[in-house]
Amino acid sequence: MKEEEILGILPLHIRTIIKQADINWDDLQEIRLRIQKPVILKYRSKACYLSEQGKITKRKEQLQREKDNIEPQDMKEMALNSKNKNHGFKEALKKSGLSVISEVKKASPSKGVIAEDFRPVETAIAYEDAGAAAISCLTEEHYFKGGSKYFADIRAKVDIPMLRKDFIFDEYQIYEAKVLGADAILLIAAILSEEKIKEFYDLAKSLEIDCLVEVHNEKELKKVVACGCDIIGINNRNLKTFDVDLNTTSKLAPLIPYEAVLVSESGMKDENDMKNVKEQGADAVLIGETFMRSDNIKETMKQLRSCL
């Protein structure tokens, strides 16, 4: 079968994933993909796996551009000499009730462009006015269409904690986060070894930066617990299928053997979802798409909190 014929029989979201993953088209032609659920699921899984690898490859390219712009030693010195104010990310999440981390993002790998009319600073100010505990801002350029400039522009206009959300795998990115004024960074257990998690966690703490350490399953959680991380994010999205299941929070939360700040990520669409994860022990939620598609952020925030 021709490439166009294979693509033509697949749902749009799977075609998008396959294109992003740069799958070997010879493999698809040999298999002669047909519309049968087991076959589609097989290729969807493969596409998502390759896409995860592709994300890191693309992020390495971005990192090299950043290093070309500012040398690693210069970035480190800037971070160590930074006078940026710390806004207390962990403390903001520990307040009574269910704290909300509102996310500024233009696009995502699973949904493509979410906000055509992207106004990051205006959105962030609206989040602060609506009562968000913190703001998450994407700085990955290729898949999420984010950027360090968006982060810096927002930091200059809001006075609540900010999380730098990115694929972090190099200490340079942590020093850069400090220079940008980040109060916290995201560490993803799926792409880091236990040793790297501990190394990056300790480095961030030395710079007075909190770490939201994200897990998707029990295996990843064991690595994070071994490192003693104090803010644990449970992502309800399956990386292989992109499906969202809030039961992921209920399954993993009881397995944390010590008191940590628990953040439930992905899938918060309405007040019942908020109530659900709060009952499972979440201290905070991270919400992106629901807000980015909202015409009235303050009203959406009010509605999400209505059952709490």
VMD Tcl script that draws the C-alpha trace (Angstrom):
set ca {
  {0.00 0.00 0.00}
  {1.08 3.57 -0.61}
  {1.81 5.95 2.24}
  {-1.28 8.00 1.39}
  {-3.50 4.91 1.40}
  {-2.25 3.81 4.81}
  {-2.73 7.28 6.27}
  {-6.13 7.60 4.71}
  {-7.65 4.72 6.67}
  {-6.44 5.96 10.05}
  {-8.22 8.42 12.35}
  {-6.88 11.98 12.19}
  {-5.30 11.98 15.66}
  {-3.38 8.77 14.90}
  {-2.20 10.14 11.54}
  {-0.88 13.17 13.41}
  {0.97 11.00 15.92}
  {2.53 8.87 13.19}
  {3.72 11.90 11.27}
  {5.28 13.39 14.41}
  {6.98 10.07 15.19}
  {8.76 9.82 11.83}
  {7.81 6.14 11.50}
  {9.59 4.08 8.86}
  {7.06 3.91 6.04}
  {8.52 0.65 4.74}
  {7.33 -0.98 7.96}
  {3.81 0.25 7.37}
  {3.81 -0.95 3.77}
  {5.01 -4.40 4.73}
  {2.35 -4.80 7.40}
  {-0.37 -3.53 5.02}
  {-2.25 -1.90 7.83}
  {-6.02 -2.55 7.82}
  {-8.82 -1.06 9.92}
  {-8.88 -3.59 12.72}
  {-8.74 -2.44 16.33}
  {-5.79 -4.66 17.43}
  {-3.68 -3.48 14.49}
  {-4.50 0.19 15.02}
  {-3.71 -0.07 18.72}
  {-0.41 -1.75 17.91}
  {0.66 1.05 15.64}
  {-0.73 3.72 17.90}
  {1.45 2.36 20.69}
  {4.50 2.23 18.43}
  {3.85 5.75 17.19}
  {3.61 7.15 20.71}
  {6.76 5.34 21.81}
  {8.72 6.72 18.90}
  {7.21 10.12 19.49}
  {8.58 10.14 23.06}
  {12.05 9.45 21.68}
  {11.51 12.09 19.03}
  {10.59 14.67 21.63}
  {13.92 14.26 23.38}
  {15.79 14.44 20.07}
  {14.06 17.67 19.16}
  {14.64 19.06 22.65}
  {18.35 18.30 22.37}
  {18.42 20.40 19.22}
  {16.77 23.27 21.08}
  {19.19 22.84 23.98}
  {22.16 23.11 21.64}
  {20.79 26.38 20.27}
  {20.40 27.66 23.83}
  {23.97 26.67 24.67}
  {25.22 28.34 21.51}
  {23.50 31.51 22.65}
  {24.77 31.42 26.24}
  {27.72 29.21 27.16}
  {27.07 26.65 29.95}
  {29.60 28.21 32.33}
  {28.09 31.65 31.79}
  {24.58 30.31 32.43}
  {25.77 28.63 35.63}
  {27.36 31.82 36.90}
  {24.23 33.80 36.08}
  {22.14 31.30 38.04}
  {24.45 31.28 41.05}
  {24.42 35.08 41.14}
  {20.69 35.42 40.48}
  {18.67 37.64 42.81}
  {15.33 36.39 41.50}
  {12.63 36.28 44.15}
  {11.33 32.89 45.28}
  {7.53 32.85 45.33}
  {7.10 29.62 47.32}
  {5.77 26.99 44.91}
  {5.51 24.16 47.45}
  {3.91 26.39 50.07}
  {1.30 27.57 47.56}
  {0.29 23.98 46.83}
  {-0.04 23.10 50.51}
  {-2.73 25.64 51.26}
  {-6.13 24.32 52.34}
  {-8.48 23.07 49.67}
  {-7.34 21.93 46.25}
  {-4.74 24.25 44.75}
  {-4.75 24.85 41.00}
  {-1.66 25.08 38.81}
  {-2.92 26.76 35.65}
  {-0.95 26.03 32.51}
  {-0.04 28.33 29.66}
  {0.46 26.31 26.49}
  {-0.22 26.81 22.83}
  {-0.13 23.18 21.70}
  {0.45 19.59 22.80}
  {1.65 16.39 21.06}
  {-1.74 14.71 21.53}
  {-4.02 17.60 20.53}
  {-1.91 19.75 18.21}
  {-2.51 23.50 18.40}
  {-4.92 24.28 21.24}
  {-4.82 28.07 21.20}
  {-4.64 29.63 17.73}
  {-4.88 33.12 19.22}
  {-2.12 32.57 21.76}
  {-1.66 35.39 24.26}
  {0.52 33.98 27.03}
  {0.85 37.06 29.21}
  {-2.85 37.91 29.07}
  {-3.70 34.31 29.89}
  {-1.30 34.23 32.84}
  {-2.68 37.47 34.27}
  {-6.19 36.02 33.94}
  {-5.03 32.92 35.85}
  {-3.67 35.03 38.68}
  {-6.86 37.10 38.81}
  {-8.95 33.90 38.88}
  {-7.13 32.62 41.94}
  {-4.61 30.14 40.56}
  {-2.04 29.01 43.13}
  {0.69 28.82 40.50}
  {1.30 29.06 36.78}
  {2.92 26.41 34.60}
  {4.54 27.60 31.38}
  {5.88 25.39 28.59}
  {9.35 26.25 27.32}
  {9.67 23.37 24.81}
  {9.45 24.82 21.31}
  {8.74 22.00 18.85}
  {5.81 19.99 20.22}
  {4.29 22.44 22.69}
  {5.15 25.63 20.78}
  {6.45 27.12 24.01}
  {9.52 29.19 24.71}
  {11.72 30.78 27.34}
  {10.61 34.22 26.16}
  {7.00 33.40 27.05}
  {8.15 32.34 30.52}
  {10.21 35.49 31.06}
  {7.43 37.76 29.81}
  {4.92 36.14 32.17}
  {7.33 36.21 35.11}
  {7.62 39.97 34.71}
  {3.83 40.43 35.00}
  {2.61 38.02 37.70}
  {3.50 37.62 41.36}
  {2.58 33.99 42.01}
  {4.86 30.91 41.74}
  {5.82 29.67 38.30}
  {6.68 26.16 37.13}
  {8.98 25.67 34.16}
  {7.50 22.72 32.28}
  {9.84 21.07 29.80}
  {11.76 17.89 29.01}
  {14.64 18.42 31.44}
  {17.62 16.12 31.03}
  {20.63 18.46 31.33}
  {21.80 20.56 34.28}
  {22.02 23.56 31.95}
  {18.22 23.66 31.86}
  {18.06 23.89 35.65}
  {20.50 26.79 35.78}
  {18.53 28.41 32.97}
  {15.31 27.96 34.95}
  {16.84 29.87 37.84}
  {17.85 32.70 35.52}
  {14.33 32.81 34.06}
  {12.87 33.20 37.55}
  {11.31 29.76 37.89}
  {10.14 28.72 41.35}
  {9.86 25.09 40.27}
  {10.80 22.76 37.44}
  {9.24 19.58 36.10}
  {11.26 16.37 36.27}
  {9.76 13.47 34.31}
  {10.57 10.05 35.77}
  {9.82 8.38 32.43}
  {12.89 9.95 30.82}
  {15.28 10.05 33.79}
  {17.11 7.37 35.73}
  {16.84 7.28 39.50}
  {20.37 8.67 39.71}
  {19.54 11.60 37.42}
  {16.36 12.37 39.31}
  {18.33 12.61 42.56}
  {21.12 14.64 40.93}
  {18.73 17.16 39.36}
  {16.53 17.29 42.46}
  {19.52 18.16 44.68}
  {20.83 20.73 42.21}
  {17.47 22.44 41.97}
  {17.10 22.53 45.74}
  {20.55 24.12 46.05}
  {19.25 26.89 43.79}
  {16.05 27.23 45.87}
  {13.95 25.70 43.09}
  {11.25 23.15 43.88}
  {10.77 20.05 41.75}
  {7.45 18.65 40.60}
  {8.49 15.07 39.83}
  {6.07 13.39 37.47}
  {5.14 9.69 37.35}
  {2.74 7.64 35.24}
  {2.96 4.22 36.85}
  {4.18 2.26 39.87}
  {7.63 1.58 38.40}
  {8.32 5.29 37.96}
  {6.88 6.07 41.39}
  {9.36 3.69 43.04}
  {12.26 5.66 41.54}
  {10.85 8.94 42.76}
  {10.09 7.66 46.26}
  {13.64 6.29 46.51}
  {14.88 9.83 45.93}
  {12.64 11.26 48.65}
  {11.02 13.82 46.36}
  {8.63 16.10 48.24}
  {6.28 17.11 45.39}
  {4.99 14.21 43.31}
  {2.85 14.65 40.23}
  {0.70 11.76 39.04}
  {-0.03 12.15 35.34}
  {-3.33 10.53 34.46}
  {-2.41 10.39 30.78}
  {-1.05 7.13 29.37}
  {2.05 7.97 27.33}
  {1.51 5.01 24.99}
  {-2.12 5.67 24.10}
  {-2.66 9.28 25.24}
  {-5.81 8.05 27.01}
  {-6.66 9.77 30.31}
  {-7.79 7.82 33.38}
  {-8.27 9.60 36.70}
  {-8.05 6.23 38.42}
  {-4.29 6.52 37.92}
  {-4.25 8.99 40.80}
  {-6.32 6.71 43.04}
  {-4.08 3.72 42.24}
  {-0.74 5.43 42.84}
  {-1.50 7.88 45.66}
  {-1.70 5.21 48.40}
  {1.72 3.86 47.36}
  {3.57 7.00 48.47}
  {5.03 5.92 51.85}
  {5.65 9.39 53.26}
  {3.96 12.77 53.36}
  {4.50 14.55 50.07}
  {2.60 17.22 48.20}
  {0.51 15.34 45.64}
  {-0.43 16.89 42.30}
  {-2.91 15.21 39.95}
  {-2.15 16.08 36.31}
  {-4.26 15.79 33.14}
  {-7.95 15.10 32.68}
  {-9.58 17.75 34.87}
  {-12.63 18.75 32.84}
  {-15.26 19.62 35.47}
  {-16.03 19.95 39.15}
  {-16.63 16.20 39.56}
  {-13.10 15.44 38.36}
  {-11.76 17.93 40.89}
  {-13.78 16.36 43.70}
  {-12.65 12.89 42.63}
  {-8.90 13.55 42.82}
  {-9.24 15.56 46.02}
  {-10.91 12.58 47.67}
  {-7.98 10.45 46.50}
  {-5.57 12.68 48.41}
  {-4.48 15.28 45.85}
  {-3.29 18.59 47.26}
  {-3.27 20.26 43.86}
  {-4.18 19.77 40.21}
  {-2.45 20.89 37.04}
  {-4.90 22.06 34.38}
  {-3.99 23.22 30.89}
  {-6.32 22.45 28.01}
  {-9.55 23.14 29.91}
  {-8.39 26.68 30.65}
  {-6.75 27.29 27.28}
  {-10.04 26.49 25.52}
  {-12.07 28.62 27.92}
  {-13.63 31.92 26.88}
  {-13.89 33.00 30.50}
  {-11.07 31.74 32.73}
  {-12.47 33.19 35.95}
  {-15.85 31.53 35.37}
  {-14.21 28.24 34.44}
  {-12.14 28.33 37.63}
  {-15.24 29.05 39.66}
  {-17.09 26.15 38.07}
  {-14.20 23.73 38.63}
  {-14.10 24.66 42.32}
  {-17.86 24.50 42.82}
  {-17.89 21.00 44.36}
  {-14.96 21.55 46.71}
}
mol new
graphics top color blue
foreach p $ca { graphics top sphere $p radius 0.5 }
foreach p [lrange $ca 0 end-1] q [lrange $ca 1 end] { graphics top cylinder $p $q radius 0.2 }
display resetview
